[in-house]
Amino acid sequence: MSKEYKRISMKLGDVLFSRRLSKQSQKMVRIYQPTYQLNSKKHFHQENVKKLLQQIVDSELKEVEYSEKIIPDLCLTLAENIRTAIKEENYDRYRIIVSVTIGQKRQQSVHVFHSFLWDHQRDAFVTHNFENCHIYANVVVYGVYLD
């Protein structure tokens, strides 16, 4: 028996308390050391994401006509499908951001602008533009590195 155990049990005279104290002191606490890993195990590959993006967008929007009621839900589902497909590639330590813009073709021009704080060594993006006779779509996927 340790000295601390004897002192506590003698001073308090409570056998139950001394038993509880001895059980609590036996609990092991796990301490994890930091990994100091600065790079991800799998980097964001733009070529692979571009192929995946083209497949999904072309198959989803092939025969879609513009409708004000359908397009907002289509943008959300398309962005979610793209995001889940890219997350299945297991790019660890990357946040995947998907921006989908769909509009009706009416002989107009469109300029899309996005602004970020950017780490040129680790962050990347992929774009894909789709057009048919009724709609145009601009899809941008960002892979932003997280520490």
Disulfide bonds with the S-S distance in Angstrom:
none
